[in-house]
């Protein structure tokens, strides 16, 4: 497939932001990330789906301790310098791997509707009632029609390229955020994203603190 160029913006400093230091090439969730994206053999199997769901169900009770103003600043930078800079937002935003809903408010300020999807029921049980609609689903098979989403937002979440391609509207945006950069367990580089997604894509990318984000639209 043809890869389109990404424009890299200057890094933004975030005072006090530190990498989680928990990720790496051999982390189970890194291996699952690459399989889900089709970059490594094995694919997204029933066994892997159950493993991932169990992993995050087990973390749900303490997930809130992982949030911080600095991590939120990484996401905010992706939305401001990436999404907002590429044009006004509206319509439906699909937040994949929404966890306990720490970032849904940022999306609700920009989109008419936010659907927060997570595989882990325990994560969703600990999420607020609003401003997003909470849905338990496998992001490899979203309960959405073709070309129905104005944006798909993945914050430390798995990429399922074929489903992103199916659900995202022709002019829609894919927002990818790794809050700890290469040390994020669920991590793909900008080049990985381009290699995994079908067709041609273009966009912007930058570092924010220790984090990394990428905003892509079909070229």
N, C-alpha and C positions, 0 to 999 in steps of 0.2 A: 504494500500500500504506500501511497505517497504521503510524506510528512510535510506539514506546513511549518514555516518559521514561527517562533515565539519571540515576542519582544520582551526583553528582560528589563525591568525597572530597577532603579537604585534601591538598595536595601533600606529598610526602615528600622531604626534602633528602638527597642522596647526595654526600658530600664527595669532591671530585676528579673527579666525573663531568663529562665534556665531550662535547658533540655531535660526531659524526663530521664534520659539515659537508659531507658529500659528496652529499646528496640535494637534490632540488628538483623543481618541477613538470615540468621538461624532461628529467630523468634518464631514460634508456631503461627502467630497471626501474620507475620511477614510472608511465611510460606503459603498461608491460606490466601493472602492478598494476591500474590502472583498467580496462583492457580485460578482464582475467581476471575482475574483479568485475562486469562488465557495466555499469559506470558511464560508459564511453566506447565509441564505436563501434569495430568491428574484431573484437572477440571473441578467444577463445583458439584461434588457428589452429595448424596443424601447423608453419608457418614460425616463428611466435612461440615455440612450445614448443622448437623446435630452437635458436633464438637464446638463449633463457633457459638451456637446458641447457649450451650452449657457453660462455656468460658465466660460469656458476658452476664449470664444469669448469676454466676458466682461472684461477679464484681459489683453487681448492682447496688448492694447495700452501702458500699463505701465510695461509689462513683462520684458523689458530690464533692468529696475531698480533693478530687483531681482538678476541679475548676479553679481558676484564678483570674484576676484582672488582666494579667499578662497574656494568658491563653486566649481570653476574650479579645484582647487587642490584636492578636494575630488574625482571628476571624474577621474582626471589624476592618482591618486593613485590606483583606481580600475583597470585602464587599465595597469598600470606598474606592480604593485605587484600581480594583479590578472590575467589579460589576457596575458600580455607579458610573465609572468613567467611560464605560462602553455604551451607555444609553439608559434612559429611564426604565425602571422595572415595573411590571404589572403582571396580572394573571396568577397562575398557580406555580408555587415553588414546592418542590419535593425534596425534603431533607432526609437523606438516607443515613441510617445509623444514628438516629437522633439521640440515643441514650436517654438521659433524664431531662432532656429539653433545655439545656443551658443556653443554647444559641437561637432558639425559635423566635424570641422577641426581636432579635436583629433582623430576621427575615420578614417578620410580620410588618415591620415598618416600611418595607419595600414592595411587598406583594399583596395582592388582593386576598389570596388564600395560601396557607401553608399546610402541607400534609407532612407530618413527621412520622417516618417509617422506621421501625426497628424489628429485628428478628427476635430480640430478647423481650419476653413478656414481663420479666422482673424489672427491666429498665423502664418500660412504659408505665408500669404500676407506680413508679416513683416520680413520674413526670406530672407537671401541672396540667390542669384541665384545658387551659388555653395558653397562648393564643393560637396554637396549632391544633389541627385535627390529628389525633394519635391513632396510628394503624399498625398492628402487628402483621408483618409480611416479610417474605423473602424477596430481597431486592433483585434477585435473578428473575422474578416473575411478578412485577408490580401490578396491583389491581387498578390499572389505568389504561385508557384508550391510547391509540397511536397518536403521536404528535400533540399530546394534551398538556404538556408542562412547559412553562416559560423558562424554568430553571430547574436544574438538578444540582443539589448542594451536597457534597460529600466532605464532611469534616472528620478526619481520621476514620474513614469508612471505606468499605469495599467497592470497587468499580466493577460493574458488570457491563462491558462495552456494548453488547448487542441490545440490552434492555435500555441503556441510555440512548442509543441511536433510535430505538423504536418510540420511546415515550417523549423525547425532547422535541419541541416544535422546531420548524425549519430555522427560525431566527433565535432559538433559545440558547441559554448559556449553561455551561457546565462549570461549576465552581468546585475546585479541589483544594483542600487545606490539610497540611500536615503540621500540627501544632509544635512538634519538636524536630521538624526537618527530617534528616536521615535517621535520627534516633527514634522516630515514631514507629511503633510496631507495625501499624498499617500504613505503609509508605510506598509511593511510586514517584519516580522523578517525572519531570515534564516530558522528557523523551520517552519514558515508559508509557505515559498517557497517549502520546501520539502514535506510538507503535501498537497500542492495544485497540484504539478506537477505529472503527471502520470509516473509510473515506478520508477527506481532507479537513483539517481543523487549523485554526489560527487563534492567537490570543496573546495574553500578557502573563508574566510571571514575576515573582519577586520573593525576597526573603523579608520576614518581619521578626525581629528578634532572632531567636533560634528556629523559628518556624519557616515554612515554605508554602506558597500558594500558587495556583495557576487558574486563570480564567480562559476558557476556550469556547469558541463558537465554530460552527461549520464554515469552512472557507468558501 
